[in-house]
Amino acid sequence: MLIRSIRTAVMLLSLISIALVATSVFYSALREHRELYTRYVESDLRALSDNMASDLVGILSKSDHFFDLKRYLLSLEPYENVVGAAIFDPQWNVLELYAGQAMLESQGDFPVDFTDWKFFESGVLRDDGRLIAVRRIGEPPLVMGHLALIVDLEGPLLSSTISLALRILPVAIAVILIMVGLFYVQASRWLWPLTQLSEFARKVQETKDYRLKIPVYGKYEVSSLTQDINNMMDAIRVESDINQEYVELLEQRREEMEYLANYDSLTRLLNRQSFMGILDASLRELRDSKEGDLVVMFVDLDGFKEVNDTLGHEVGDKLLVEVAERLKSYIPREDVVSRHGGDEFLVLCRTSPDHPENMAEDIVSGLRATFLIDSWEVRISASVGIARASEGGFDTQDTIRNADVAMYVAKKEGKSQYCFFQENMLIEHQRKIDIANAIEPGLERGEFYICYQPKVSSDAEPRGVEALVRWNSHSLGRVAPSDFIPIAERSGKISALTDWVVERVCRDVADYFQDLPVPILVSLNLSAYDLKRYQFSDFIRSTFETHSVRPELIEFEVTEHAYLDNLEMANRFFNDISELGCRVALDDFGTGYSSLSYLTRIPIDLIKIDKQFVENIGLTARDDALVLTIIEMAKRLGIELCAEGVETEAQRDFLKIHGCNLMQGYLFDRPQELEQLKAIFATTISEQSGVLTHR
């Protein structure tokens, strides 16, 4: 590229500008010269033709004027630019011709044909680079003839223009060169500070020293630019110092992020991702060597949720830290312990894979000991599942799965113990997977159905029903609700199941229950996962509208555990349902661990006494006192009561005597499908309706 500096660009632009201006002036001067020269020639021709026309009056008045005309026209010889002249009679017939020097020097055809003359008007006109003057000889009405005089305009004009140009050009070029030189000198003085600035910028770029400054040179904007650059260097230096601090802080954060990527932020143990990487590498070594084994322990805390519920999450977090410290004390340095998530821990045992039970016993007994957290004596335990890598085919996921399965067996057998994985444990584990995978296809194939268990008064009169979902799978057979509902909750499929139940129950209410002669309240059970769905109340409202269901006939039951685990969301849901016109029931009351003060803050219409309290009625005075306390509390709070799990006459009589007038249990009826329930209600409700009518 030719232009490499501002100076070159400025000089080139100046040169072009000066050249354009000079060219414009030169061109204008030449045009003006041509115009002036033309007007001068026209004026001279007009005067010459007028004089000749006046002189020819005397000549044409003579009778013998032939020689006089020739002699007179020869007087035009001194005029070099005259092309020709002609004298015509009044009828424009040629009397005499004159050929000037320009006509004689022409080659070829005669340049002027006076015999075929076309210009008859008096005056001066232009034609093809020539000026033509036409004059009358004599005044009307005594016109004696006409004079035509032609002079060359273009030739003399060109010669004059060239002569003028040759005189002007040297002076113009000299002036242009002087101006360019002066401008170059002045531009160099103005742009020199910019050169200094460029050198200064390169120096800063090479040294990275933002403390450098440049003296203020030049004038006008250049001086201002220099000062601005010094100010900018000060700002850059300040920002550089700040950026350096940020870089150091980011480096510190990067180290922290790397730590958090591999370690649990709370317990400072390895996290799940790091543990999986270490386990995978260890198993790869075993597969390559084809000898040796290792053990994975899956440790899950028993009772940790209750600690969170009663003492709060802050105490729970501190408890996890203490558990991590104890676990590290029971595990050799060569082995690995990590936090898997929540209250679950993983242990990789490589030092003594043949006898891991000793370490497992230390973990179980050690975590059974009391923890002192913020002056609280906290007691928990641990269930440990043990799996060998060889039993999982040295596969990472299968080995952890086997340890997880063994841990659940340890919990099922009583908690606070360890259990070795066995192949037959996978049968139950696989059944859980099969159940989880079959839920959604079962909903699509219509394998689920609803049974209704009546709720009756103390006199066995129907007051309501509880909708209970049942499943008869094509591939798994009959699956108990205690099996598929927890699996649906853990696998994230409970929402689809709940939506189906709501849809099915609303259809039954619209088709049957709301047409009964006495009001029958229909209850539906919700899980803790349903309370977390922000749009669930909108779904219920739209389903009611679709089936034209009266909301006052619907009651939603939520377990005490589900409510206490989701206080904020549950309260919002209860408020939405109450505004819709539905009732809210608290199921399994008395099995929670939190304060009872929540009963005064939420819109609860009914409390269900849990079955475990009803079963103990009559066993001891303390058991009876506990049930009486719940009944008395509900009365004082103005909340209805329903006892579930009533199976004996003695239980019914006890509840009736002490004021619990709504019961549910096998003593009255088992859960029935709708058609069977219709047959039962056809008798009991008609009798009840007849009694009400009689009254």
Buried (B, 14 or more C-beta within 10 A) or exposed (E): EEEEEBBEEBBEEBBEEBEEEBEEEBEEBBEEBBEEBBEEBBEBBBEBBEEBBEBBBEBBEEEEBEEBBEEBBEEBEEBEBBBBBBBBBEEEEEBBBBBBBBBEEEEEEEBBEBEEBEBEEEEBEEEEEBBBBBBBBBEEEEEBBBBBBBBBBEBBBEEBBEEBBEEBEEEBEEEBEEBBEEBBEEBEEBBBBBBBBEEBEEEBEEEEEBEEEBEBBBEEEBEEBBEEBBEEBEEBBEEBEEEEEEEEEEEEEEEEEEEEEBBBEEBEBBBBEBBBEBBBEBBEEBEEEEEEBBBBBBBBBBBBBBBBBBBEEEBBEBBBEBBBEBBBEBBEEEBBBBBBEEBBBBBBBBEBBEEBBEBBBBBBEBBEEEBEBEEBEBEBBBBBBBBBBBBBEBBBEBBBBBBBBBBBBBBEEEBBBBBBBEEEBBEEBEBBEBBBBBBBEBBEEEBBEBBBBBBBBBEBBBBBBBBBBBBEBEEBEEBEBEBBBBBBBEBEBBBBBBBBBBEBBBBBBBEBBBEBEBEBBBBBBBBBBBBBBEEBBEBBBEBBEEBEBBBEBBBBBBBBBBBBBBBEBBBBBBBBBBEBEBBBBBBBBBEBBBEEEBBEEBEBBBBBBBBEBBBBBBEEEEBBEBBBEBBEBBBEEEBBBBBBBBBBEEBBEBBBEBEBBBBBBEBBBEBBEBEBBBEBBEEBBEEBEEEEEEE
